[in-house]
Amino acid sequence: MTNRQPFWMMTAICLGAFLSHFTAGIVNVSLPQFTQIFQTDLTMVQWITTGYLLVIASLLPVMGKLGDGYGHSLLHNLGFLLFTVSSILVACSTMISMLLTMRFVQAVGAAMFQATNIAIITLHVPKEKRGRALGIMSTAVALGGMSGPIAGGFIAAWLSWEWLFLIHVPVAIAATVLAFRYIPVHTQQKKKRSLDYVGAALFMLMVSSVIFAISKGNEWGWSSMGMLIFCGMGAVSIGALVIWERGQQEPFLPLNVFRHPAVSSGLFISFSAFLLANLVLVVLPFYLLGIAGATPLKAGYLMTTYPLLLAFAGPFAGWISDRFQPRPIMLAGLCGMGAGLIVLALFLPNMPLIAIGAVLAVIGAGMGLIASPNNSYIMRHVPAEHAGAIGGMIALTRNAGMVVGAALGLGVMNSGMREAHDAALAAYQTVFEIGGWIGLVSLLVWVYSARIERRRKQLELDKSV
């Protein structure tokens, strides 16, 4: 690489990470408007958001696996191109069916570069700088997710709906040019492998059915027939996938890699961390605007403490993890997020707004301390030939955690909002209490994984003596 190439490569990767999450939430505020524009009902219009997330989540490991076989850089850069072109075509839609089709194509492009960006960083960034690079990318993901709904609100108030899909196009074009110019093609010689299509199909069915069921849980009811059907499909798909993969010489999912405690525990911690973060980010604004009586402007200021602390802690944690062991940093992050949720669960009714902002800052810092060291820790234990598949799984845990966190938080909160003031306040506290228990489970997973890893290292040391 030239001296400039690493900088511009990371710029392209981070722009993609930002844009894919920015475009996921920018439409949410304007969904009711689309029912009038296209003369359809809200059930159809909701697929603009739900379908986008489902397509990405279903395809992430598939795209990662294709990257392992055909080149991560090629798939990543073609994803940029597809994403940019489809963004323009979405804005040109004259019917809801055309808009949804192009939106799904846009999601395919986003899945292509979401699934391969961690693998590219792992393969092209030196080990001593990898954690910091992953931290910067994690910050871009968080800022994209936070700024999307804000930008959507401004566009809904001042501009036409087409700008929801056009506002990011100049940035997408710049990212595409940078990607094709500065992201190097991986030259490692690989054996060409055919994709396990049955395994891929079973995995996509499992992910899409489970995530769709969770996203509809509040609307249908958690014990409804629809929930039972889709969760049953997910359970059957999981069983069929495990049985099928055990008989394949080149399985879709590298099950032997998942047996390593660093990979399996790291993926669980990634899922739970994003679940906890999104649970807080989705529920807390309702409390601030409702029970706490904060103005929208003041609530907005308070909510910015999360991305600000994450933006600082993410790169810093990555830089530290490059020089020291990442596990203690992850532990500090888990403790920070868990402590923040416990404080909200116990003391929310008596907390002034500034204290809530401080707790939210602690949760943001905790998330920053987890994300990049955890990703770096996982990828250290993944063979190069599986970097794309596991990178796609990391991205999947991120997206699935966000969906589950939002559904869980809103489900518990909505059940209490129908009651009196005291019951509603108790519902908010229950949400954060559930989050505290999930944080405790994540901490126990961290402890168990650390114990297994110590035993493994001791066995390796005994064998070498």
N, C-alpha and C positions, 0 to 999 in steps of 0.2 A: 504494500500500500504506500501511496505518497503521503506526505504530511497532512494534506488536506482531506484525504479520502476517508479516514475514520470519522472525522467531524461531520462531513456531509452524509456519510452512510447512516450515522446515528440520527441526523436531522430527518432524513427520509423515513426511517423506521419509526421515530417518535411522532412525526406528523401523521403517519398511518394509524398508529395506536390511538392518537388523539381523535382523528376523524371518525374512526369506526364507532367509538363510544359517543362522540358528539352527535352524530346522525341518529343514534339509537333513541335519544331522548328529546330531540329538538321538535318532534311532531306532537308530543303528548298534549301540550296545551291546546293545540289546534284541532284535535280529533272531532269535537262537536261541530266545528266549522265545516269539516269535510262532508258531514251528513247533508248539509244544505247545498254545498257546491256540486256534489255528484248525485243528489237526490236518492240517497240510500240510507240504511239504518246504521246505528252505532255498532251493531254486531259485526257488520262487514268492514266498517272503517277501522275497528280495533286491530284488524290484521295488518294495518300499516306498521304498527309497533310490534304486536305479538308475532306476526309472521317473520318480520325481520330478525327478531331475537331467536326464534325457533330454527330458522334456516342456518344462522350462524352457529348455534349450539350443536345442531345435528351434523354439520359438515366439518367442524374444527379438527377432530382426529383424522377424518378422511383426508383433508387437505394436508395435514402434517405427514401422514403416511405417503401421500403422493409426492410431497417434497423430499422425503427420504429416497424415493426411487428416481425422481426426475430432476431434482435440484431445488433446494429451498429458495434460492435467489430468483430462479426463473418463475416459480409459482408465485412468489411474493410480488414480483414486479408486474406480472400479468394480472394479478389481483388488483393492483393499483389502477391499471388501465381499464379493467372491467368496471371497477367501482366508479371511476370518473365519468366514463361514457354513460353508464346507467343512471348516474345522478342527473345528468342533463336530460335523458329520456324520461325520467320520472316527472320532471317539471313540464314536459311537453304532453303529458297524458290528457286525454279528453274524456276517458271513461274510467271508472273505478277499477275495472278488470285490468286495463292497461297499466294503471298506476301500481296496482298490487304486483303485477308480473314484473315490472321494472324494479320495484322495490325489492322483490325477492332476488332478482339478478344482482342488484346492488349488494345484498347480503352475501351472495356467493363470493363476490369480489372481496368483501370485508373479511370473510372467513379465510380466504386464501392468504392474505397478509397477516391476519391475526395468528393463524396457526403456525406460521413459519418465522415470525420475527425473533422469537426467543432462540430458535435453532441457529439463525444467522448470527446473532450476537455470540452465542456459544462457540460457533465455528470460526468466527473472524475477529473477535476481540480477545486480546491476550488475557490469560487467567488473572493476572494482577490488576486488571481494569474491568473485569467482567461484571462484578457485583455493582460497581458504580453505574455501568451502562444499563444494567437491568433496573437499577433504582430510578434512573432518569426516565426510562420507558414506563415504569409503573406510575411515575408522577404524571406523565402525559396521558395515561389511561384515566387516572382520577380526575384530572382537569377537564378532559373531554366529557366524562360522564356528568360532572357538575355544571359545566358551562352550556351544555346542550339545551336543557330546559329553560335556562335564563335567556339564551338567544332566541329560543322559540317563543317566549313570552313577548319579547320586543318585536319580533316579526309579526306575530298575531295582532299586535296593537297598531303597527305602522305600515306594514307592507302586505303585498298579496301572497297567497299561499305558495306560489311557485318558488319564492325565495327560501322557503324551508329546505328545498333541495338544491338550490343554486348557490346559496351564500358561501358554501365551502368549496365550490368547484375551483376557483383560482388556487386555493391552497392544495387541492388534490392534484391539479395539473403540475404545480411546482414540485410536489412530492413524487409524482410519477417521473418527471424529468430527472430529478435527483436520484431516484431509485435505479433507473436504467443506466445512469452515468456512473454512479459511485458504489453501488452494492455489487461486490465482485462475485463472479460465478465460481462456485465451489469446484475445485479441480480434482478432488479426491476420487480415485477410481472406485467405482462401486459395481457390484454384481447387479445386473438388471433383474428386478424381482416383479412378479405379477401381483397385482392387488388381490387380496382375499375379498372378493365381491360379496360372498355370503356373509362373512364376518362383518364387513362394512355395513351391509344392509341391516343386519340384526342390531348392530350398535346404533345406527341412526334411528331405527324404530324404537329402541329402548330410550334413548335420550329425548327424542321428540315427544313420545307419549307421556313420559314422566314429567317433563318440564311443562308441556301443555296442560296436563292435569293440575299441576301446582299453580300455574298462572290463572286457571279458571276456578280454583278452589273456593274463593270468596264469592264468586258469582253463582256457582252451581250448588254450593254446600259441600262440606268435606266428606259427608257420608252419602252423597247422591249416587245414583246409578252411573252417571257419566264418569265420576271420579273412580268408581270401582272398575269400570270397563277399561279406562286408560291406564290406571295403575296396574290392573291385571295384565294388560298388554306389555307394560314395562317389565313386570316380574317374569312373565313367560319369555320375553326377549332376552333377559339377563341369563336365565337358565339355559336357553338354547345357545346363546353366544358362548358361554363357558364350555358347554359340551362340544360345540363345533370347533372352538379354538384349540382344544386339547388334542384334536386329531389332525391338526394342520402342521406341516413342516415350516411354513412361513405364515404364521397367523397374522391377522389384522392388528391385534393388540399383542405386544410383546409381554406375555404374562410373566416370563422369567424376570423381566426388569421390575415389574410391580412387586415381586417378592422381596426386593431390597427395602429395608425399613425407611431409608432416607427418601425413597420415591413415594411409597405408599403413604407414609405419615405426612410427607410434604404436600402431597395432593390434598389430603384431608384438611390440613391446616390452611391451605390456600382457599379451599371451599368455605370453611367455617369463618375465616377472617372476612371474606367478602360478604358472606351472609350477615355477619354481625354489623359490618359497616353500613350495608344497605338497609338493614332493619332500622338502624338509628336515623339514617338520612331520610328515609321515607316517612317515619312516624313522627319525629321530633317537630317538623314544621307545623303539623296539625295541632300539637300541644301548644307551641309558641303562639300561633294565631288564634287558637280557641281559648283554652283554659288560662294560659299565661297572659293573654290580652296584649301581646306585642303587635306593633304595626308591621305590615309587610316589609317595609324598609329595614326596620330593626331586626326582624327575623332573618332577612337576607344577610345582613352584616354578621349576625351570630353564626349562621350556617357556613360562612366563608372561612371560619376558623379551622374547619376540618381540612379542606384542600390546602390551605396555607401551611399548616403544620405538616401535612403529608408531603407537600412539595419540598419542604426543607428536610424532613427526616428521611425520605426515600433515597435520594442520592447520597446523603451522609451515611446512612446505614449500609448502602452498597459499598461505599468507599471503605468503611470500617471492616466489612466482611471480606474484602479483598486482602486485608492484612491480618485478620484474626479469624478465629472460628466463628462461623455464622450462627451456630445454635444458641449461644448466650444472647445474641442480639434478638433472635426470634423469641426467646423466652421473655425478654424485656418487653417486646411488643405485645405478646399474648397477655402478659400481666397488666400492661397499660390499658388494653382494650377491655379486658375483663373487669378491672377496677373501675373504669369509667361506667360500664353498664351496671355494676353493683351500686355505685353511688347514685345513679339515676333511679334505680329500683327502690332504694331505701329512703332517699331524701328529696325526691323530685318535688313534692308539694311545698317544701319550705325553701327551695333554692331560688335565689334571685337570678335574673337573666344573665348577669355577668358570670355567675358560677356555672350556669348551664353551658355558656360559651367556653369556659375554661375546661370543663369536662369533655366537651366536643373536641377541643384542641388536643387533649390527652388521647382520645380515641383516634384522631387523625395521625398523631405522632406514632401511636402504637401500630397502626396500619402501615405506616411508612417503614417501621422497624421490622415488620414481618415480610412484606412483599418481595423486595429484591434479595435479601439474604436467603429467603426460602427458595425462590426460583433458582438462585445460584447454587444453593445446596443440593437441590434436586438434580440439576443438570450436571453437577460434578460426578454423579453416580450413574449417568446414562451413557451407554456406548454411542459413538458418533453416528452409527447407522440407524439408531432409533431416536435421534435428536428431534426430528420433526414430529414423530408420533407423540412423544412425551411433551414436547412444546405445545402441541395441539391440545393435549390433555390438561396442561396447566391453564391454557386459555379457556378450556371448557369449564374447569372448576371455578374460574373467575366469573364467567357468565351465569353458570348454574347457581352459584352462591348469591349473586345479585337478584336473580329471579326468586329464589326460595326466600331470601331475606325480606324482599318486598311483600310477597304473598303472605308470609307468616306474620309480619308486623301489621299489615293492613287487616288481615283476618281477625286477629285478636283485638285490635283497636276498634274495628267496626262493630264487633259484638258488644263492646262496652259503650260505644257512642249512642246506642239506642236507649240507654238508661239515664238516670239522673246524674247530676254533676259528680257526686262522690263515686259512683260506679264507673263513670267515664275516666276519672282520675285513676282509679284502681286498675282499669284496663291498660292505661299507659304504663303503669308500674309493672303490671304483669308481663307486658311485652319486654321490658328491659330485664325483668327477672329471668324470663326464658333465655334471653341473650346471655345473661350471666352464667346460667347453667351450661349453655353451649360453649362458652368460653372456658369453663372448668373442664369440660370433656376434652376440648382441644389441648388444654394444658396437660391432662393425663396422657393423651396420645403422645405429646412431646416427651414426657417423662419415660413412657414405655419404649418409645423409639430410641431414646438416648441409652436406655439400659441395654437393649438388644445390640445397639451399635458398639457399646463398650465390650460386650461379650464377644462379638465378632472380631473386634480388633485384638482382644486377648488371645483368642484361638489362633488367629493368624500369627501373633507374636510367639506363641508356644510352638507352632509348627516350624517357624523359622529358626528356633534355637536348636 
